[in-house]
Amino acid sequence: MLDIKLLREDPEAARAGARKKRMPDRALAVDEALRVDAELRELLPRLDALRAEQKSAGKAMGKLGPAEREAFLDGQKRLKVEIQALEEREKQLRAELQQQLSLVPNLPDPEVPEGKDDSENVETRRWGTVPEFAFAARPHFEIGEAQGWVDFTRAADMAGSRNYILFGDLALLHDAVLRFAVDLMVARGFVPIDPPLLVRDAAMFGTGFFPGGEEQTYRCEKDGLNLIGTAEVPVTSLHGGEMLAEDVLPKKYVARSACFRREAGTYGKDTRGLYRVHQFQKVEQVILDVADKARSLQHHRDIVENAEDLLQAFELPYRVVAVCGGDLGGPQAMKYDIETWMPSRKNYGETHSASRFYDYQARRLDLRYRPKDGGKPQFCHTLNNTVAASPRILIPLLENHQQQDGTVRVPKALRRYLGDREVLGRPVW
């Protein structure tokens, strides 16, 4: 959520930010927020004056005679009714202001590229060499089905489309990837967390997923809870409503969790295989720190590097792209995606997203810290990034490391999690 002061001082910046993100309807919320704010600012002095008048009435009443008191009390009753009406209107206006501010997207940083959608994201660098096979390379789902490692049919029968069951070595590889990711982050000073998978609306709102992301969320209506689509939600919300001491910042957390997404609006896209599924496991890195832009920029570089180091350890070619305005979500100020080479797609596919928010999420969560110098409390800055998301990461692992006979070579970094095996599977072709 943006500070209302920013909208007062430079409303066009907020409108331009919404337009850059291709959210013209959200630009209208800027004007509506300012309208409500103006009414609220006009109301408050009137309400304060009436409260002051009411407060001073007790002294005046003591000086009145019996005949004057009745008229005076009638006036006080009318004053009380007027104050109550203004207080109710104040309450309504504050709620309406919060609602409109919640619709205004975060300002995209100047470095965010112009563009209408993900096709116009801008590549910043590449790592690794795209493999050239001396045989007809196969897609991950053919490898997995031939080895008996994955079953989409039974999963669909029991749970619907976009579901899967992993067996044997692929289930072990899936776990190995996630364990490596957690170990990598713990070694770099991140505190591991096992977070809740069901959260209240306040956590979804606070991290910017509501309003706007309801269609992608599995909701448990009876309990008023939501299945998370990323551990970003519970971990960033962890200190919501708290006043942290500056000395305890930055907070660096890593969480492994199951995640759930409805994938609404993707009918007909990526219907085969493990690329777009409803349930998956993710290791997420989250940082909370002081309100310092330079530190946020450095944290952003660091969390991208963490993910790159994992992909390099897995010997997977990838590229980093700067996400353009039209592909940038409402809460993000800047985002980098990491896309890993997937031979079956003959292209790079997104495996990681790294975002910085400055104080946008913290304002919604009321997440603050008290500066060491004794200054007034400040809202924290927040960032997050995927470390590993499985089963999607299994696609490049199977496809880039496949061998002609259908077995799969294990990258050296993962062998210790798999009994020091160098190859998974048996010859099937």
C-alpha positions as CSV (number, residue, x, y, z in Angstrom):
1,M,0.0,0.0,0.0
2,L,1.3,3.4,-0.9
3,D,1.5,6.3,1.6
4,I,-1.5,8.7,1.1
5,K,1.1,11.5,1.3
6,L,2.7,10.3,-1.9
7,L,-0.7,10.4,-3.7
8,R,-1.3,14.0,-2.4
9,E,2.1,15.2,-3.5
10,D,2.4,13.4,-6.8
11,P,-0.8,11.7,-7.9
12,E,0.4,11.5,-11.5
13,A,3.3,9.3,-10.5
14,A,0.8,6.8,-9.1
15,R,-1.4,7.0,-12.1
16,A,1.6,6.5,-14.4
17,G,2.7,3.5,-12.4
18,A,-0.7,1.9,-12.8
19,R,-0.6,2.6,-16.6
20,K,2.9,1.1,-16.9
21,K,1.6,-2.0,-15.2
22,R,-1.3,-2.1,-17.7
23,M,-3.8,-1.6,-14.9
24,P,-5.9,1.4,-16.1
25,D,-8.7,0.5,-13.7
26,R,-6.3,0.8,-10.8
27,A,-5.3,4.3,-11.9
28,L,-8.9,5.3,-11.2
29,A,-8.4,4.3,-7.6
30,V,-5.8,7.1,-7.2
31,D,-8.5,9.7,-7.9
32,E,-11.0,8.0,-5.8
33,A,-8.6,7.7,-2.9
34,L,-7.8,11.4,-3.1
35,R,-11.5,12.3,-3.2
36,V,-12.2,10.3,0.0
37,D,-9.0,11.7,1.6
38,A,-10.2,15.3,0.9
39,E,-13.6,14.6,2.5
40,L,-11.9,13.0,5.5
41,R,-9.5,15.9,5.9
42,E,-12.4,18.4,5.8
43,L,-14.5,16.4,8.3
44,L,-11.8,16.0,11.0
45,P,-11.4,19.7,12.0
46,R,-15.2,19.9,12.3
47,L,-15.3,16.8,14.5
48,D,-12.4,18.0,16.7
49,A,-14.2,21.4,17.2
50,L,-17.4,19.7,18.2
51,R,-15.6,17.4,20.6
52,A,-13.8,20.5,22.1
53,E,-17.2,22.2,22.5
54,Q,-18.6,19.1,24.2
55,K,-15.7,18.9,26.5
56,S,-16.0,22.5,27.7
57,A,-19.7,22.2,28.2
58,G,-19.4,20.8,31.7
59,K,-17.8,24.0,33.0
60,A,-20.4,26.1,31.3
61,M,-23.3,24.1,32.8
62,G,-22.2,24.8,36.3
63,K,-22.8,28.6,35.8
64,L,-26.3,28.2,34.5
65,G,-29.6,28.6,36.4
66,P,-32.2,25.8,36.5
67,A,-34.3,27.5,33.7
68,E,-31.3,27.7,31.4
69,R,-30.1,24.2,32.0
70,E,-32.9,22.4,30.2
71,A,-32.3,24.3,27.0
72,F,-28.6,23.8,27.4
73,L,-29.0,20.0,27.9
74,D,-31.2,19.8,24.7
75,G,-28.4,21.5,22.9
76,Q,-25.9,19.0,24.2
77,K,-28.1,16.1,23.1
78,R,-28.1,17.6,19.6
79,L,-24.4,18.1,19.7
80,K,-23.9,14.4,20.8
81,V,-26.0,13.2,17.9
82,E,-24.0,15.4,15.5
83,I,-20.7,14.1,16.8
84,Q,-21.9,10.5,16.6
85,A,-23.0,11.0,13.0
86,L,-19.6,12.6,12.1
87,E,-17.7,9.8,13.9
88,E,-19.7,7.2,11.9
89,R,-18.9,9.0,8.7
90,E,-15.2,9.2,9.7
91,K,-15.2,5.4,10.2
92,Q,-16.8,4.9,6.8
93,L,-14.4,7.2,5.1
94,R,-11.3,5.6,6.7
95,A,-12.5,2.2,5.6
96,E,-13.2,3.5,2.1
97,L,-9.8,5.1,1.9
98,Q,-8.1,1.9,2.9
99,Q,-10.1,0.1,0.3
100,Q,-9.1,2.5,-2.5
101,L,-5.5,2.6,-1.4
102,S,-5.4,-1.2,-1.5
103,L,-6.3,-1.0,-5.2
104,V,-3.5,1.4,-6.1
105,P,-0.4,-0.6,-7.3
106,N,3.1,-0.1,-6.1
107,L,5.2,2.3,-8.1
108,P,7.4,0.4,-10.6
109,D,11.0,1.4,-10.3
110,P,12.4,3.5,-13.3
111,E,14.5,0.5,-14.4
112,V,11.3,-1.6,-15.0
113,P,11.2,-2.1,-18.8
114,E,8.2,-0.9,-20.7
115,G,6.1,-3.8,-22.1
116,K,2.6,-5.2,-22.4
117,D,3.2,-8.8,-21.2
118,D,5.9,-11.5,-20.5
119,S,6.8,-11.6,-24.2
120,E,8.4,-8.2,-23.7
121,N,10.5,-9.0,-20.6
122,V,14.1,-8.0,-21.1
123,E,16.9,-10.6,-20.9
124,T,19.8,-9.3,-18.7
125,R,22.2,-12.3,-18.8
126,R,22.6,-16.0,-19.5
127,W,24.6,-18.9,-17.9
128,G,25.4,-22.3,-19.2
129,T,25.3,-24.0,-22.6
130,V,22.1,-25.3,-24.1
131,P,22.7,-29.0,-24.6
132,E,22.9,-30.6,-28.1
133,F,21.9,-34.2,-28.0
134,A,23.3,-36.9,-30.3
135,F,20.0,-38.7,-30.0
136,A,16.3,-37.8,-30.2
137,A,15.8,-36.1,-26.8
138,R,12.5,-36.8,-25.1
139,P,10.2,-34.7,-22.9
140,H,10.2,-35.2,-19.2
141,F,6.8,-36.8,-19.1
142,E,7.9,-39.5,-21.6
143,I,11.0,-40.2,-19.5
144,G,9.0,-40.2,-16.3
145,E,6.3,-42.5,-17.6
146,A,8.7,-44.9,-19.2
147,Q,10.6,-45.2,-15.9
148,G,7.3,-45.6,-13.9
149,W,8.2,-42.4,-12.0
150,V,5.0,-40.4,-12.7
151,D,1.3,-41.1,-13.2
152,F,-1.0,-38.4,-14.5
153,T,-4.0,-40.7,-15.3
154,R,-4.6,-42.0,-11.7
155,A,-3.9,-38.5,-10.3
156,A,-6.5,-37.0,-12.6
157,D,-9.0,-39.7,-11.7
158,M,-8.7,-39.0,-8.0
159,A,-8.0,-35.2,-8.0
160,G,-8.8,-33.8,-11.5
161,S,-6.6,-32.4,-14.2
162,R,-3.2,-30.7,-13.6
163,N,-2.4,-33.2,-10.8
164,Y,0.3,-35.9,-10.7
165,I,1.8,-38.7,-8.6
166,L,5.5,-39.1,-8.3
167,F,7.1,-42.5,-7.6
168,G,10.4,-44.0,-6.8
169,D,13.5,-42.2,-7.9
170,L,11.6,-39.1,-9.1
171,A,10.0,-38.7,-5.7
172,L,13.5,-39.0,-4.2
173,L,14.9,-36.5,-6.7
174,H,12.0,-34.1,-5.9
175,D,12.9,-34.3,-2.2
176,A,16.6,-34.0,-2.9
177,V,16.1,-30.7,-4.8
178,L,14.1,-29.2,-1.9
179,R,16.6,-30.4,0.8
180,F,19.5,-29.0,-1.2
181,A,17.7,-25.7,-1.5
182,V,17.0,-25.5,2.3
183,D,20.6,-26.5,3.1
184,L,22.0,-23.9,0.7
185,M,20.0,-21.1,2.4
186,V,20.7,-22.2,6.0
187,A,24.4,-22.1,5.2
188,R,23.9,-18.5,4.1
189,G,22.4,-17.4,7.3
190,F,18.6,-17.9,6.6
191,V,16.4,-19.2,9.4
192,P,14.3,-22.2,8.4
193,I,10.6,-22.0,8.9
194,D,7.8,-24.6,8.6
195,P,4.8,-22.2,8.0
196,P,1.0,-22.7,8.1
197,L,-0.5,-23.7,4.7
198,L,-3.9,-22.1,5.6
199,V,-4.0,-18.4,6.3
200,R,-6.7,-15.8,7.0
201,D,-7.6,-13.1,4.6
202,A,-5.5,-10.6,6.5
203,A,-2.3,-12.4,5.4
204,M,-3.5,-12.5,1.8
205,F,-4.4,-8.8,1.9
206,G,-1.2,-7.9,3.7
207,T,1.1,-9.5,1.1
208,G,-0.9,-8.0,-1.8
209,F,-2.6,-11.1,-3.1
210,F,-6.0,-9.8,-2.1
211,P,-7.7,-8.0,-3.7
212,G,-7.0,-9.3,-7.2
213,G,-5.7,-12.8,-6.6
214,E,-8.9,-14.4,-5.3
215,E,-9.5,-16.4,-8.6
216,Q,-6.1,-18.1,-8.2
217,T,-6.7,-19.1,-4.5
218,Y,-8.3,-22.2,-3.1
219,R,-10.6,-20.9,-0.4
220,C,-12.0,-22.8,2.6
221,E,-15.2,-20.8,2.9
222,K,-16.5,-22.6,6.0
223,D,-13.4,-21.6,8.0
224,G,-12.6,-18.3,6.3
225,L,-9.1,-19.6,5.4
226,N,-7.0,-19.8,2.2
227,L,-4.5,-22.3,1.0
228,I,-1.3,-20.5,0.2
229,G,0.1,-20.3,-3.3
230,T,3.6,-19.4,-1.8
231,A,5.2,-19.4,1.6
232,E,5.8,-15.7,0.9
233,V,2.3,-15.1,2.4
234,P,2.8,-16.6,5.9
235,V,6.5,-15.8,6.2
236,T,6.2,-12.1,5.3
237,S,3.1,-11.9,7.5
238,L,5.0,-13.4,10.5
239,H,5.7,-10.1,12.2
240,G,2.6,-8.2,11.0
241,G,1.4,-5.7,13.5
242,E,4.7,-5.8,15.4
243,M,7.2,-3.1,16.2
244,L,10.7,-4.6,15.7
245,A,13.9,-3.2,17.0
246,E,16.3,-2.1,14.3
247,D,19.0,-4.3,15.9
248,V,17.1,-7.5,14.9
249,L,17.0,-6.6,11.2
250,P,17.5,-7.9,8.6
251,K,15.3,-10.9,9.2
252,K,16.2,-13.6,6.7
253,Y,13.9,-16.6,6.5
254,V,13.7,-19.7,4.3
255,A,10.5,-21.8,4.2
256,R,9.7,-25.2,2.6
257,S,6.0,-25.7,2.0
258,A,3.3,-27.2,-0.1
259,C,1.7,-24.6,-2.3
260,F,-1.7,-24.6,-4.1
261,R,-2.9,-22.6,-7.1
262,R,-6.1,-22.9,-9.1
263,E,-4.4,-21.8,-12.4
264,A,-7.6,-20.0,-13.4
265,G,-7.5,-18.6,-16.9
266,T,-4.9,-21.1,-18.1
267,Y,-7.3,-23.5,-19.8
268,G,-5.5,-25.2,-22.7
269,K,-2.1,-24.1,-21.7
270,D,0.7,-26.5,-20.7
271,T,-1.9,-29.3,-20.2
272,R,0.7,-32.1,-20.4
273,G,3.4,-32.7,-17.9
274,L,4.6,-31.0,-14.8
275,Y,4.9,-27.4,-15.9
276,R,1.5,-26.0,-14.7
277,V,0.0,-27.9,-11.8
278,H,-2.3,-27.2,-8.9
279,Q,-0.1,-28.5,-6.1
280,F,3.6,-28.2,-5.7
281,Q,6.4,-27.8,-3.2
282,K,8.5,-24.6,-2.9
283,V,11.4,-23.3,-1.0
284,E,11.0,-19.6,-0.6
285,Q,13.5,-17.0,0.7
286,V,12.1,-13.9,2.4
287,I,13.9,-10.8,3.8
288,L,12.6,-8.1,6.0
289,D,14.9,-5.1,6.6
290,V,15.0,-1.4,7.3
291,A,13.6,1.3,5.0
292,D,16.8,1.8,3.0
293,K,16.6,1.6,-0.8
294,A,20.3,0.8,-1.3
295,R,20.0,-2.1,1.1
296,S,16.9,-3.4,-0.7
297,L,18.7,-3.3,-4.0
298,Q,21.6,-5.3,-2.5
299,H,19.3,-7.8,-1.0
300,H,17.6,-8.2,-4.4
301,R,20.9,-8.9,-6.1
302,D,21.7,-11.4,-3.3
303,I,18.5,-13.4,-3.5
304,V,18.8,-13.7,-7.3
305,E,22.3,-14.9,-6.8
306,N,21.1,-17.5,-4.4
307,A,18.8,-19.0,-7.0
308,E,21.4,-18.7,-9.7
309,D,23.9,-20.6,-7.5
310,L,21.4,-23.4,-7.1
311,L,20.8,-23.7,-10.9
312,Q,24.6,-23.7,-11.5
313,A,25.0,-26.4,-8.9
314,F,22.3,-28.4,-10.8
315,E,24.3,-27.7,-14.1
316,L,21.2,-26.2,-15.7
317,P,21.4,-23.4,-18.4
318,Y,19.3,-20.4,-17.5
319,R,18.7,-16.8,-18.2
320,V,17.7,-13.8,-16.0
321,V,15.0,-11.4,-17.3
322,A,13.9,-8.1,-16.0
323,V,10.1,-8.2,-15.8
324,C,8.3,-5.5,-17.8
325,G,5.6,-3.3,-16.5
326,G,2.7,-5.2,-18.1
327,D,3.9,-8.5,-16.5
328,L,4.6,-6.9,-13.1
329,G,2.1,-7.6,-10.3
330,G,0.5,-4.9,-8.3
331,P,2.7,-5.1,-5.2
332,Q,6.1,-5.4,-6.8
333,A,8.4,-2.4,-7.5
334,M,10.8,-4.6,-9.5
335,K,11.0,-8.3,-10.3
336,Y,13.5,-10.5,-12.0
337,D,12.5,-13.9,-13.4
338,I,14.9,-16.7,-13.9
339,E,14.1,-19.0,-16.7
340,T,15.7,-22.4,-17.1
341,W,16.3,-24.2,-20.4
342,M,13.7,-26.9,-21.1
343,P,14.5,-28.9,-24.2
344,S,10.9,-30.1,-24.7
345,R,9.7,-26.5,-24.9
346,K,12.7,-25.5,-27.1
347,N,12.9,-22.5,-24.9
348,Y,13.5,-21.2,-21.4
349,G,10.7,-21.7,-18.9
350,E,10.2,-19.7,-15.7
351,T,11.4,-21.4,-12.6
352,H,12.1,-18.5,-10.2
353,S,10.7,-15.0,-9.5
354,A,12.6,-12.5,-7.3
355,S,10.7,-9.4,-6.1
356,R,11.3,-6.3,-4.1
357,F,8.4,-4.3,-2.6
358,Y,10.0,-1.5,-0.5
359,D,7.4,-0.7,2.2
360,Y,4.3,-1.6,0.1
361,Q,3.6,-4.9,1.9
362,A,4.8,-3.7,5.3
363,R,2.2,-0.8,5.2
364,R,-0.6,-3.3,4.6
365,L,0.7,-5.6,7.3
366,D,1.5,-2.8,9.8
367,L,5.1,-4.2,10.0
368,R,7.4,-1.6,11.5
369,Y,10.7,-1.1,13.3
370,R,12.0,1.5,15.7
371,P,15.2,3.1,14.5
372,K,18.3,3.0,16.8
373,D,18.7,6.7,16.7
374,G,15.3,7.2,18.4
375,G,13.5,8.5,15.3
376,K,9.9,7.8,14.6
377,P,8.9,4.2,13.7
378,Q,9.4,3.2,10.1
379,F,7.8,0.6,7.9
380,C,10.1,-2.3,6.9
381,H,11.2,-3.2,3.4
382,T,10.4,-6.7,2.2
383,L,11.7,-9.0,-0.6
384,N,11.3,-12.6,-1.6
385,N,12.4,-15.1,-4.2
386,T,12.0,-18.7,-5.1
387,V,14.9,-21.0,-4.2
388,A,13.4,-24.0,-5.8
389,A,9.9,-25.0,-6.9
390,S,9.2,-28.6,-7.6
391,P,8.0,-30.4,-9.6
392,R,8.6,-27.7,-12.3
393,I,12.4,-27.8,-11.6
394,L,12.3,-31.5,-12.4
395,I,11.5,-30.7,-16.0
396,P,15.0,-29.2,-16.8
397,L,16.7,-31.8,-14.5
398,L,15.2,-34.7,-16.4
399,E,15.4,-33.2,-19.9
400,N,18.9,-31.6,-19.8
401,H,20.5,-34.6,-18.0
402,Q,18.7,-37.4,-19.9
403,Q,20.8,-40.1,-21.5
404,Q,20.1,-42.0,-24.7
405,D,18.9,-45.2,-22.9
406,G,16.3,-43.2,-20.8
407,T,18.4,-43.0,-17.6
408,V,19.1,-39.6,-16.1
409,R,22.5,-38.3,-14.9
410,V,22.5,-36.9,-11.4
411,P,24.3,-33.5,-11.0
412,K,27.2,-33.9,-8.5
413,A,25.6,-31.5,-6.0
414,L,22.5,-33.7,-5.6
415,R,24.3,-37.1,-5.3
416,R,24.8,-37.0,-1.6
417,Y,21.0,-36.8,-1.2
418,L,20.5,-39.8,-3.4
419,G,22.8,-42.4,-1.9
420,D,25.8,-41.1,-4.0
421,R,24.2,-42.4,-7.1
422,E,25.4,-40.9,-10.4
423,V,22.5,-42.2,-12.5
424,L,18.8,-42.7,-11.9
425,G,16.6,-45.2,-13.6
426,R,17.2,-48.2,-15.8
427,P,17.7,-48.4,-19.5
428,V,14.3,-48.3,-21.2
429,W,15.1,-47.5,-24.8
